[in-house]
Structures are given as structure tokens and as C-alpha cells.
Amino acid sequence: MKLKTIIAALFFTAIIVPLAAQDVMFSGDVETSWGAGAPWTDSDTTAGRFTLGDTAFTGKIDAWMDNSSAYVEGTVGYDATRAGNSGFGADGLNLSLNEAWIDYTDSFWGIRIGRQKDTWGAADGITITNVICPDDMSSFAAMTGDNSKLAVDAARFSLSGDTFTADVWWIPFFTPSALPLDEGNALRRFVVPATVQFPVGGTTLTLPINIGTLSKPETAIWNGEHAFKASGYFSAFDASFYAFYGWDDTPLLDYTITYSGSGGTPTPNGITVSGGYERMGMIGADASIPLGETVIRLETAVFPQRRMQKSAEKIITEKVTAAATAAATGTTPAAVATFEKRTQLSALAGIDWMPSGWTITAQYYCDIVFGNLDALERADAYNHGMTLNVSKTFLDETLEASLTAIVGFNAFDTMISPSVKYSLSDQISVSGGAYIFTPGPDKDGQYGAYKDLSTFFINAKFSF
């Protein structure tokens, strides 16, 4: 606790001291969110139990002089639902440096160096080309927050003109997506189950799952990531082109059976899950076309020969076969790959309609993987779905009611989030709502898998 107290004190000092300097702006917010599992969720693990208990202070410093500027954003947070979890801190505190960069901008060029974020693409809440920053999936609070992306440590060189901008990125240090793998995390069972059924002879054993090591790429200059974005702004439409070559932010998992006993018939006693990160490339484009009160948005991305996860059953079966062959021939078991290469295509078409006081957004998205899927964890070659967001303001825009919905057409599973927000003043707002996950009629699906995390929540925020 002493170490974190010192770090927190230094953090606050770093924010407060620059206030006396010229051309410095300090802003931030204090926010708290509480939520509990809906009554119809699993009575043993979720119903009535807190799924959200997050309180955070976020401070921001903007400093500038002539053509130079700097920005720092940091958060001191306390998540009561994760206090005591391994890897998070027994006191529930979390300190994070969200962004910290310096920037120089001339009339037609600029450079920005440091920890920074960017958003690619025209999609709303759906990832098509937006691969520059990894996802924060470490907690329910992070996944449902306004900003679920992590910053990257990068150098960005920019060119700009009257009708175009272009950015070249070099990201020397790899930042993976944050996964909920710490002990006691409510989301861990959705990533890795606690046990698995494993047939041995005429019986079925229940084997525990153990989390091993997720090996990141070596920190070396040749392992950097590279990205390019070019945007054009025209009278009839805006368009952007994207290119990325780097690392897939989500690891590919490997499964190893562990045994007890010795001799000719050792008994399986568990499965260890480990993993690593593989190279990935992407090219994509988007366009936004305004038509009066309506905006049409289009976006697409191609991932050539992307390394895609093989199923756990396939990996284990191949390892058992390789071990049996090696034992019979007196050789070393052959290595078993955790992936197969497939070309992937993602696309989206959306429409925004903004009549007086209303904002209505609808999107159709699809994702196609070409080639045979028999060995892959993915079941469907063509995944698709639709999103809808409707919001309306009342009482001189102090009250806002909104509804967000996502439906996956493969399983007909959904995520529905109604909410109401009221602004007590320009600085203080309170809100309440729900995140409701429903499975499809025949299988859970991507969103239905979280059916036992359906949550009702309240939120309060002070901004300054």
C-alpha cells in the first residue's frame, strides 16, 4: 500500500504543479459506476452480485507553446469487484498512464512521440479497420466504458493539406489486449473454462485448466509495428485508406496435457493453456457520404493469410497422435501448430440520421473467412449482424434517453442496453440503465455467451 500511496502522490503532484505554468489547461473527471447481476442470471455466480464497483479519477493536462504541445492523461481507479484478485492488487487500486505524448506541428507536417491513442474507421462500436490500438477486456467496467481501447507507445509522422492528411506510424513496443485472466475475475470463465471433459478409454475425466505463460514478442527494433493512414476530404464525401503490419493483439492459445504417475499408463491430471502472438497484416478503407440530415458510412478491411486459432480438441488430438507416433518410433514428437492461415474479409455499411433532437444509427456488418474451417475454433465462415442506436434529448437537452442493441444473425443472440442520463449541471450527470445479453434459440453466440453477466447499473460523473 505504501508504494501505491507514493505513486499516487507523485501522480497528483505532476498534475497540480503545472497549473502555475503559462499555456497549460487542466481538466478531468471523477466517475463511479455500480452494477449488479440481473435476477434471471445464474443464482450461484451472478444474480444479485456486484458486477460493477468502479470509482476513478482521471486527470488531463494540455500544454502548448507556439507549434509545440504536450498531453498527459492518467487514472487512479478503485474496482471493488476485483479487490484482492491476483495480479490486480489486494487493495483494489489501479494506476494507469492512459496517454503521454509531445507534439510538434508546422504548416504542413507534424510529429508526435509517446504514449498515444487513435481511432481508425467509420464504424460505431464494431471493429473493422480499427486495429491500431488494442482492446481493454480486463474487466466488465473496462468493456462497457466509453473508452475500451489502450494506448500504444509510438512515433507518428503526419502530413496535412487543405483536403488531405496522412499519418505514418512506427510502434516499437508491442501492447497486447488486456485479458481477464487474473484469479477471481468474473470474466475469466468466458475466456478459459475452469475445467474440461476429457475422454480416456471408456471413461471421461474432468480436468482442471491451468493458465500458463502468454509469450510476447521479443522487445527488439525488428519486431516493431508499422501503420499508414491517408484521408481525403471532398465536397461530396470523405474517404480514408489504411495499412497495418504488426502483431495480432489477441494471443493464439496452445493446450498441453499434464500427467500424473509414471510407467506405461500415466493418468491425465490437467490441461495447461499457454500462448503467443503472431504477425498480422491489414489493408482497408472507409467512406462517409453526407446527404442532408443523413450520413452513409462504408468500411471494409482485408487480412491476408491471417493466423487463426485452431480448436482445443484439434490441438490436443494432434499432440496425442504425435506422442504416440514418437513413442512407437523412438523419435521426438513432432511440433503441433496452434493456427492455420486464412484470408479474412470484414465490411460494414451504416446510416446516421439526425433529425431535431434525435440521433439514429443503424449498421450492418459481416466477416468472412475463406477456406476450410474444420480445424479452426471458428464455426461459421460467414458471421454477420446488425447494430442500432437511438437517442433523444429532452428538457433543454438535460435529459437523454438512449437504446443500443446488437444482434448476431448467426445465432440470433443479442446485447441490449437501455439507459437514461440526466445532467444536474454542466459538470454533474447521473445515469442508469442495463446491459442485457440474450442467447440464441439454438446456441449462445458471441453475445449470448455473456447471458449470466446481464447487469443493471447506476453511474455518476463530475467533469471539470
matplotlib code that plots the C-alpha trace (Angstrom):
import matplotlib.pyplot as plt

x = [0.0, 2.9, 4.3, 1.0, 0.4, 3.8, 3.0, -0.5, 1.1, 3.6, 0.8, -1.2, 1.8, 2.6, -0.9, -1.1, 2.3, 2.0, -1.2, 1.0, 2.7, 1.5, -0.5, -1.5, -5.0, -6.0, -9.2, -10.6, -13.4, -14.4, -16.8, -18.3, -20.3, -22.2, -24.0, -25.4, -26.4, -30.0, -32.4, -32.6, -28.9, -27.1, -28.1, -24.8, -22.4, -24.1, -27.7, -27.7, -23.9, -22.0, -20.6, -19.6, -18.0, -15.6, -14.6, -11.9, -10.3, -8.9, -6.7, -5.7, -3.0, -2.8, 0.2, 1.2, 3.5, 3.9, 4.0, 4.7, 2.3, 2.1, -0.6, -0.8, -3.7, -3.7, -6.2, -6.3, -9.1, -10.6, -12.5, -14.3, -15.3, -11.6, -10.0, -7.8, -7.6, -4.2, -2.3, -4.6, -3.7, -5.2, -6.4, -8.2, -6.2, -5.3, -2.9, -2.6, -0.9, -3.5, -1.6, 1.6, 3.0, 4.8, 3.9, 5.3, 3.2, 4.3, 2.2, 2.1, 3.9, 4.0, 5.4, 4.0, 6.1, 4.9, 2.0, -1.0, -4.3, -6.1, -9.3, -9.5, -12.5, -16.1, -17.8, -19.5, -18.7, -17.6, -14.0, -13.3, -10.1, -9.7, -6.6, -4.1, -4.9, -5.6, -8.8, -9.1, -11.1, -9.7, -13.0, -16.7, -16.1, -13.4, -15.5, -18.6, -16.8, -16.7, -13.1, -12.2, -9.0, -5.4, -2.8, 0.4, 3.9, 4.6, 6.1, 3.6, 4.7, 1.9, 1.4, -1.6, -3.1, -6.3, -8.1, -5.9, -4.0, -1.5, 0.0, 2.9, 3.2, 6.1, 5.2, 8.4, 6.8, 4.1, 1.0, -1.4, -5.1, -5.8, -7.5, -9.4, -7.1, -6.4, -7.7, -11.3, -12.1, -15.7, -14.9, -12.1, -14.5, -15.6, -12.1, -10.8, -13.2, -12.3, -12.5, -12.8, -14.2, -11.5, -12.3, -9.8, -10.6, -14.1, -14.4, -14.5, -12.2, -12.9, -9.5, -8.7, -7.5, -4.3, -3.1, 0.5, 2.5, 1.4, 4.7, 5.0, 7.3, 10.9, 11.4, 13.6, 13.8, 12.9, 9.7, 8.1, 4.7, 4.1, 0.9, -0.2, -3.4, -4.3, -7.6, -9.2, -11.9, -14.1, -17.3, -19.3, -17.6, -14.7, -12.6, -9.6, -7.2, -5.4, -2.5, -1.1, 1.6, 2.2, 1.1, -2.4, -3.4, -5.1, -2.9, -3.3, -3.6, -1.8, -3.1, -0.8, -2.0, -0.2, 0.0, 0.5, 2.0, 4.8, 5.4, 3.4, 0.0, 0.3, -3.1, -4.0, -4.5, -4.9, -4.5, -2.2, -3.1, -0.3, 0.0, 1.8, 1.2, 1.6, 2.2, -0.8, -1.4, -4.4, -5.4, -8.7, -10.7, -13.8, -16.0, -18.6, -21.2, -23.4, -26.9, -28.7, -29.6, -28.3, -24.8, -24.0, -20.9, -19.0, -15.9, -14.0, -10.8, -8.8, -6.5, -4.4, -3.4, -4.2, -3.2, -6.4, -6.9, -7.2, -9.7, -8.5, -9.8, -7.8, -4.6, -4.9, -5.7, -2.7, -0.4, -1.7, -1.2, 2.3, 3.3, 2.0, 3.9, 7.1, 6.8, 6.4, 9.3, 11.6, 11.7, 10.9, 7.2, 6.5, 5.6, 1.9, 0.8, -1.8, -3.1, -3.9, -3.6, -6.8, -7.7, -10.4, -12.6, -14.7, -17.1, -19.8, -22.5, -24.1, -26.5, -26.8, -30.0, -30.1, -33.4, -34.2, -33.3, -32.8, -29.8, -30.4, -27.6, -28.0, -25.2, -24.9, -21.6, -20.2, -17.0, -15.9, -13.1, -12.1, -11.1, -11.8, -12.8, -12.8, -9.6, -10.4, -12.1, -14.4, -17.6, -19.1, -17.3, -19.8, -20.6, -22.9, -25.2, -26.7, -26.4, -28.9, -28.5, -31.4, -31.2, -33.4, -32.8, -35.5, -35.8, -33.5, -31.0, -30.6, -32.3, -31.1, -32.8, -30.9, -31.1, -28.3, -28.8, -26.6, -27.9, -25.8, -27.6, -25.7, -27.1, -29.7, -28.1, -28.4, -26.9, -29.5, -28.6, -31.2, -30.1, -31.3, -28.9, -29.7, -27.4, -27.8, -25.4, -22.8, -20.4, -22.5, -24.5, -26.3, -27.4, -28.9, -29.5, -28.8, -26.7, -28.8, -27.4, -29.6, -28.6, -29.9, -32.6, -30.1, -26.7, -25.4, -23.5, -20.9, -23.2, -25.3, -22.2, -22.4, -26.0, -25.1, -23.5, -26.7, -26.5, -28.5, -26.3, -26.1, -23.5, -22.5, -19.9, -18.3, -16.3, -14.2]
y = [0.0, 2.4, 2.1, 2.8, 5.8, 7.3, 6.7, 8.3, 11.3, 11.8, 11.4, 14.2, 16.4, 16.0, 17.3, 20.1, 21.7, 22.6, 24.6, 27.6, 27.5, 29.5, 27.9, 24.9, 23.6, 21.1, 19.1, 15.7, 13.9, 11.8, 8.9, 6.0, 3.1, 0.4, -2.6, -5.9, -9.1, -9.3, -11.6, -14.1, -14.7, -17.7, -17.7, -19.3, -16.8, -13.6, -12.8, -10.0, -9.9, -6.8, -6.9, -3.2, -1.3, 1.1, 4.5, 6.5, 9.9, 10.8, 13.9, 15.5, 18.2, 20.1, 22.2, 24.2, 26.9, 28.1, 25.0, 22.6, 20.8, 18.0, 16.0, 13.7, 11.7, 9.4, 7.5, 6.4, 3.9, 1.5, -1.5, -3.0, -6.1, -7.0, -6.1, -9.0, -10.6, -11.9, -9.5, -6.6, -5.6, -6.6, -3.1, -2.9, 0.1, 0.5, 3.2, 3.8, 6.2, 6.5, 8.9, 10.9, 12.5, 15.5, 17.0, 19.5, 20.8, 23.0, 24.4, 21.1, 18.5, 17.3, 14.6, 13.1, 10.8, 9.0, 7.0, 7.8, 6.7, 7.0, 5.7, 4.3, 3.7, 5.0, 2.1, 2.8, 0.1, -2.5, -3.2, -3.3, -1.3, 0.0, -2.2, 0.5, 0.3, -2.9, -3.6, -3.5, -6.6, -7.0, -6.2, -5.6, -2.0, -1.7, -3.4, -1.3, 2.0, 4.9, 4.2, 0.5, 1.0, 1.0, 3.4, 2.4, 3.7, 5.1, 7.8, 9.3, 11.5, 13.5, 15.5, 17.7, 19.9, 21.6, 18.4, 15.6, 14.2, 11.3, 9.6, 7.2, 5.2, 3.3, 1.3, -0.1, -1.7, -4.2, -3.7, -6.7, -6.6, -6.8, -10.1, -11.1, -13.8, -12.8, -15.1, -14.3, -12.2, -12.7, -12.7, -15.3, -18.2, -16.7, -16.8, -20.0, -22.5, -23.8, -27.5, -29.5, -33.0, -35.3, -38.9, -41.6, -45.1, -45.8, -43.1, -39.3, -37.3, -33.8, -32.0, -28.6, -25.8, -24.0, -20.7, -20.8, -18.1, -15.8, -15.0, -11.5, -10.8, -10.0, -6.3, -5.6, -3.0, -5.6, -6.6, -3.1, -2.5, -0.2, 1.6, 4.1, 6.2, 8.7, 10.7, 12.9, 15.5, 16.3, 18.2, 15.0, 12.6, 11.9, 8.8, 7.1, 4.3, 2.2, -0.2, -2.1, -4.6, -5.7, -8.2, -9.6, -8.2, -11.4, -14.4, -17.8, -20.4, -23.7, -26.7, -29.2, -32.2, -32.8, -36.3, -37.9, -41.3, -43.0, -46.1, -47.2, -45.8, -42.2, -40.6, -37.1, -34.7, -31.3, -29.1, -26.1, -23.2, -21.1, -18.9, -16.4, -13.6, -13.8, -11.4, -9.8, -7.5, -5.5, -3.1, -1.3, 1.8, 3.7, 6.5, 8.8, 10.4, 13.2, 13.5, 16.3, 15.1, 11.6, 10.2, 7.0, 5.2, 2.3, 0.5, -2.7, -4.5, -7.4, -9.5, -11.6, -15.1, -14.2, -16.8, -18.1, -20.2, -24.0, -25.6, -27.0, -30.5, -30.4, -29.3, -31.9, -34.7, -33.9, -33.8, -37.2, -38.6, -37.1, -38.5, -42.0, -42.0, -40.8, -43.5, -46.2, -45.0, -43.8, -40.3, -36.8, -35.8, -33.5, -29.9, -29.1, -25.7, -23.7, -21.9, -22.2, -19.3, -18.0, -14.8, -12.8, -10.0, -7.6, -5.0, -2.6, -0.3, 2.2, 5.1, 8.0, 10.1, 13.2, 15.0, 17.6, 16.2, 12.6, 10.6, 7.3, 5.0, 1.6, -0.7, -4.0, -5.8, -9.0, -11.0, -13.8, -16.3, -18.2, -21.8, -24.9, -24.3, -28.0, -27.5, -24.0, -22.8, -20.7, -22.5, -20.2, -19.0, -16.0, -14.1, -11.1, -8.9, -5.5, -2.7, 0.0, 3.1, 5.5, 8.5, 11.5, 14.6, 16.3, 19.3, 21.6, 18.7, 18.0, 14.6, 12.0, 8.6, 6.0, 2.5, 0.5, -3.0, -5.6, -8.8, -11.5, -13.1, -16.5, -17.4, -14.6, -13.6, -10.0, -7.3, -4.6, -1.6, 1.0, 4.0, 7.4, 10.2, 13.5, 16.5, 18.2, 20.9, 21.4, 19.4, 16.7, 14.0, 10.9, 7.9, 4.4, 1.6, -2.1, -4.4, -7.3, -10.3, -13.0, -16.3, -17.5, -20.3, -23.0, -21.7, -18.9, -17.0, -14.2, -12.0, -14.8, -16.3, -13.4, -14.1, -14.5, -11.1, -9.2, -6.2, -3.2, -0.2, 3.4, 6.0, 9.4, 11.7, 15.1, 16.8, 19.9]
z = [0.0, 0.8, -2.7, -4.3, -2.0, -3.1, -6.7, -6.3, -4.6, -7.4, -9.9, -8.3, -7.9, -11.5, -12.3, -9.8, -10.2, -13.9, -13.1, -12.4, -15.8, -18.8, -21.6, -19.6, -19.2, -16.5, -16.8, -15.7, -14.2, -11.2, -12.1, -10.2, -11.6, -9.6, -11.1, -10.0, -11.9, -13.1, -11.2, -14.1, -14.3, -12.6, -8.9, -7.9, -9.5, -10.7, -9.7, -7.1, -7.0, -7.9, -11.4, -11.4, -8.5, -10.2, -9.0, -10.8, -11.0, -14.4, -14.8, -18.1, -18.8, -22.1, -22.5, -25.6, -26.8, -30.4, -32.6, -29.7, -27.4, -24.8, -23.3, -20.3, -19.1, -16.1, -14.0, -10.4, -10.0, -7.5, -8.6, -5.6, -7.6, -8.3, -4.9, -3.8, -7.2, -8.1, -10.4, -9.6, -6.1, -2.7, -2.1, -5.4, -6.7, -10.3, -11.6, -15.3, -17.6, -20.4, -22.7, -22.5, -25.7, -27.1, -30.5, -33.0, -35.8, -38.7, -41.5, -43.4, -41.3, -37.7, -35.4, -32.2, -29.9, -26.8, -25.4, -27.6, -29.0, -32.3, -33.8, -37.3, -39.4, -39.7, -37.7, -34.4, -31.8, -34.4, -35.2, -39.0, -39.6, -36.1, -35.2, -34.3, -30.6, -28.6, -26.6, -22.8, -21.9, -18.4, -16.6, -17.1, -16.3, -19.0, -21.6, -21.0, -20.5, -23.0, -23.9, -24.1, -26.1, -24.8, -25.9, -27.8, -27.5, -30.9, -33.2, -35.6, -38.6, -40.3, -43.4, -44.0, -46.7, -47.4, -48.5, -47.1, -44.2, -44.0, -41.0, -40.8, -37.6, -36.0, -32.9, -31.5, -28.3, -28.6, -26.4, -26.3, -25.5, -21.7, -20.9, -17.7, -16.6, -13.0, -10.3, -9.2, -12.3, -13.2, -17.0, -16.8, -17.3, -20.6, -21.9, -20.4, -18.6, -15.2, -16.3, -19.4, -20.1, -21.4, -22.6, -21.7, -22.8, -21.8, -19.1, -19.1, -16.8, -15.6, -15.9, -14.4, -16.6, -15.6, -17.1, -18.3, -20.0, -22.8, -24.5, -26.0, -29.0, -28.1, -27.4, -30.4, -33.1, -35.8, -34.0, -34.3, -35.9, -38.9, -40.0, -42.5, -42.9, -45.6, -45.6, -48.2, -47.6, -50.6, -51.2, -51.8, -49.4, -47.0, -47.5, -45.8, -46.7, -44.0, -44.0, -40.9, -40.4, -36.8, -34.2, -33.6, -30.2, -29.1, -28.4, -30.1, -27.4, -27.0, -24.9, -23.2, -21.2, -17.9, -16.4, -13.0, -12.3, -14.2, -16.2, -19.2, -18.2, -16.8, -16.0, -17.3, -14.4, -16.1, -19.1, -19.2, -21.5, -22.8, -25.9, -28.0, -30.5, -34.3, -37.1, -38.9, -41.9, -42.8, -45.7, -45.5, -46.5, -45.4, -46.8, -45.3, -47.6, -46.1, -47.6, -45.7, -42.2, -43.2, -43.4, -45.2, -43.9, -45.6, -44.4, -45.3, -44.4, -45.7, -43.6, -46.0, -44.7, -41.1, -38.5, -37.0, -33.8, -34.1, -31.8, -28.5, -29.5, -32.7, -31.0, -28.2, -30.7, -32.8, -29.8, -28.6, -32.0, -32.4, -28.9, -29.8, -33.1, -31.4, -28.7, -31.4, -33.4, -30.7, -32.0, -30.7, -31.0, -34.0, -33.2, -33.5, -34.8, -32.9, -36.0, -39.7, -42.2, -43.8, -45.6, -43.8, -45.1, -42.9, -44.1, -42.7, -44.1, -41.8, -41.8, -39.4, -39.3, -37.1, -37.1, -34.4, -31.0, -32.3, -33.3, -35.0, -36.2, -37.8, -39.1, -40.9, -40.5, -41.9, -41.5, -43.9, -43.6, -46.8, -46.9, -44.8, -41.2, -39.9, -37.8, -36.6, -33.4, -35.5, -36.5, -39.3, -42.4, -42.7, -39.5, -39.7, -37.6, -37.1, -34.6, -33.7, -31.6, -30.9, -28.6, -27.9, -25.7, -23.6, -21.1, -23.0, -23.6, -19.9, -20.2, -22.7, -23.3, -25.4, -26.6, -28.0, -29.5, -31.3, -32.8, -34.2, -37.1, -37.0, -33.5, -33.2, -29.9, -28.7, -26.4, -25.5, -23.4, -22.5, -20.4, -19.2, -18.4, -16.5, -16.3, -12.9, -14.1, -16.7, -14.5, -12.9, -14.5, -13.2, -15.3, -15.0, -17.3, -18.1, -20.2, -21.2, -23.0, -24.5, -26.2, -29.5, -29.7, -30.6, -29.3, -27.2, -29.8, -29.3, -27.1, -25.6, -24.0, -21.5, -20.6, -16.9, -16.9, -17.6, -15.3, -14.0, -13.3, -12.0, -12.7, -11.5, -13.1, -12.3, -15.0, -14.7]

ax = plt.figure().add_subplot(projection="3d")
ax.plot(x, y, z, "-o")
ax.set_aspect("equal")
plt.show()
